[in-house]
Every structure is written in structure tokens, then in C-alpha cells.
Amino acid sequence: MSLPFAQRLQNVETSAIRELFKLLGKPGIISFAGGFPDAALFDVEGVRAATEAALTADAAGALQYGATEGYQPLREEIARFMGSKGAQVNASELIVTTGSQQALDLIGKTMISPGDTVLVEGPTFLATIQCFRLYGANLVTIPVDGDGVDVEAMARLIDEHKPKFVYLIPTFGNPSGATLSLARRQRVLELAVATQTLVVEDDPYGDLYFGEAPPPSLWALSAQVAGSREFLVHCGSLSKILSPGLRVGWLVAPPALLANAVMCKQFSDAATSTFAQATAAQYLQAGGLPGALAKVRPVYAQRARTMVEALGRDCGDAVSFVAPGGGLFVWARLTAPNADAAAFAKRAIEQGVAFVPGAPFFAQNPDRASFRLSFATVAQDKIREGVAKLAQAL
Ligand SMILES: Cc1ncc(COP(=O)(O)O)c(C=O)c1O
């Protein structure tokens, strides 16, 4: 018997990527397919101490139901953390969410009616595509280059489609690895004001830079563009910088949007785990994050460099890519005419190396020659070995 599922499920399909993940069980496979941070880099001792401190300082707060908006000491710590990066925000202007994934879901739930147009980057984060489609969004893609989203195309598409909002990952994008230039960031904010269009900034990777820090977040820059905060939403997360298992993210948004998001969150999970929030608050308060970041940045930087060098050496002109300045991903493309990265992925698995083909990351007009490689969890010698196998599968 088939169950009478809601019509909205017809807007999404299980991703091609999941199908590929089934093949990853093969023993000895080198995987560039994941999107996880490296578990070996987790600050286990720091989190253990924070857990202990959470129970010692405020066991009732940590173990009881909590406010839907979030555990107040954590809201204050997040506001302080953002402030340390020049992004001034009051604790009352943000809510804690169960990962930034929930922030995206709440934005979808509060803003998207079936048939509404939303502009997204091509390519963009797959779970966002799926989530917004679940709410019936008509997704239109804006092209991306090495400097991030093409802002003039964005201006034209806003004019043409009058979208409900524009969703961007301006810093070390997933999967593009691209970072929006400072000039383009300013233009995005000016466009938001001029066209009265909401812009959503999703920023889980901004702290994972390899050399110089990236340009300030849209939220930080919005202080310089009059009126832009009225049209700006910012999503942040501890997942890639501390631990995705904590499931702690946050949403900064104009008051009316935040109030509706809180209402929807009440029906969704009532509150993010108070225990996780109290632990995160203690961790941030103890000042562990700068040290933890200083430890992980050079490791990811070294792995990224190793991958980029190996790709250049072993794949030559057959593969083009943008060397990332941070984050977890190298976005690449096969240069041969009509190349198909999905077929390449199958050949690569036979050689013992896995990655994700790029087409599913496009809400429209997929670039079938593109693919995403993550270097984050793979040791340097395995990165070299994996890229050599990739070259054999070309
Ligand atoms: C661009 C982007 N946004 C949001 C998320 C969701 O992360 P989390 O819910 O763990 O904060 C991810 C995770 O991979 C991501 O890549």
C-alpha cells in the first residue's frame, strides 16, 4: 500500500549524492566525497571541560526545557563572537537554532509560499535546494565565478523575478569554494536596499581561512550601508569550527522575521538542546575557540595546498579548479567537451577514490562537468594517492 504523503514531497527527490554514498563502504576507498570537518581535530578536552562547567554552573538551566529563542548566556556569547569579527549584533537580535540547517528551514517556513521565486547561487548547498523546494520555491540560479556571485546578473534577476529573497554563501561557498569580493559585497547590500529585497547570508565557513582573513561578512558590512539591515539575514554555526554534533547554529534577522521564526521553532523542536547550548556557552566563555581555530586552520590549509598541487601535477589541463582560500572544498571541472562528472565519479570509485559530481548542486542548468572534492578529512599522503587515482580515471 502506498501512503498518502503530502503533496509537497513531490517537489523533492532523494539526492543523487546519497546513491553515491552507498558505494563508499568499499574497503580502502579514499573519500573526497564528504562535507564533514575532521573528527581528529575536535577539541575533545575543551568540550569535556565545558560540559562539566555547564553542569556545575547551571545544572537546572542545562537540563531543563529552555526558551525557544535560545539559552541567554549562549546568545550573549554568540553576539560577542560575531562582534569580535566586526559584526555588531545584540543578543536579542539573534536566536539559537539546531544547526544552521534549522535556521535555513525556518527561513523557508516563514518566507516561502508555493510558487514563490528564490534566487540562489549556481552551484549552492544541496540541502538548501531541497529544503526550499519542500516549501514550493521556484529556484532561479545566479552564476558564480572565482569572486563569488555575479552581482550584475543578480541585479537583472531581481528585476525580472521580484524574488522573495536571495540566498548566498558569500565566504568559502559549499560547493564552489568561492569568496565574494569586498566590492561585490557592498553592491549586494546596496542592491538589497535599492530593490527592497531580502538577502540571506549563510556563513558556516568564514572562520576557516588559510592565509588572510576573508572580507567582512555581509552582516559586518551592513553597518556601513544605510538601511541594509532591514533586508539582511545572517546564519552562523559552530558545526565547522567546534563540533557539528552539538547542533548549535544561529539566525540573525529583522525583528518581524525573527518573531515568526521563533513561533515556527516552537512547533518544530520547542528549543535547541539546552545541554548543548549550555556546553557551547561555557566553551565560548572559557575562550577556547581562538585556540581551536588556530589549530585547525593550518591543517586544512596544508591539505588544501596538497590537493591543489596534486591536481595541477596529475590532472594537468584535463581538470580546471579554483584554489580555495578557506573552507573544506575544491570545486573543479573536467575541461573536455561534453565531459560527464557522474560517469567520471563511477570510474573513480573503481580506482578506489570517491567524490561528488557537481550537477545536483545546481537548482537550474546543471554544469555536468563540475565536481566537488573535500580535502578536510584526508591525510596528505592519502590526498596525493587519491588524486593520482583520479588522474587514472580521467
Ligand atoms: C553552506 C552550508 N550551510 C549550512 C550547513 C548546515 O550546517 P549545520 O546545520 O551543521 O550548522 C552546511 C553544512 O554542511 C553548509 O555547508
The ligand as an SDF file (V2000), in Angstrom:
LIG
                    3D

 16 16  0  0  0  0  0  0  0  0999 V2000
   26.5360   26.1360    3.3330 C   0  0  0  0  0  0  0  0  0  0  0  0
   26.0270   25.3560    4.4890 C   0  0  0  0  0  0  0  0  0  0  0  0
   25.0230   25.8550    5.2200 N   0  0  0  0  0  0  0  0  0  0  0  0
   24.5260   25.2010    6.2760 C   0  0  0  0  0  0  0  0  0  0  0  0
   25.0200   23.9690    6.6570 C   0  0  0  0  0  0  0  0  0  0  0  0
   24.3810   23.2680    7.8080 C   0  0  0  0  0  0  0  0  0  0  0  0
   25.2550   23.0970    8.8760 O   0  0  0  0  0  0  0  0  0  0  0  0
   24.8010   22.9050   10.3740 P   0  0  0  0  0  0  0  0  0  0  0  0
   23.3280   22.6120   10.3990 O   0  0  0  0  0  0  0  0  0  0  0  0
   25.5970   21.7620   10.8650 O   0  0  0  0  0  0  0  0  0  0  0  0
   25.1070   24.1930   11.0560 O   0  0  0  0  0  0  0  0  0  0  0  0
   26.0750   23.4010    5.9280 C   0  0  0  0  0  0  0  0  0  0  0  0
   26.6040   22.0750    6.2870 C   0  0  0  0  0  0  0  0  0  0  0  0
   27.3310   21.4330    5.5840 O   0  0  0  0  0  0  0  0  0  0  0  0
   26.5880   24.1090    4.8090 C   0  0  0  0  0  0  0  0  0  0  0  0
   27.5810   23.6240    4.0480 O   0  0  0  0  0  0  0  0  0  0  0  0
  1  2  1  0
  2  3  1  0
  2 15  2  0
  3  4  2  0
  4  5  1  0
  5  6  1  0
  5 12  2  0
  6  7  1  0
  7  8  1  0
  8  9  2  0
  8 10  1  0
  8 11  1  0
 12 13  1  0
 12 15  1  0
 13 14  2  0
 15 16  1  0
M  END
$$$$
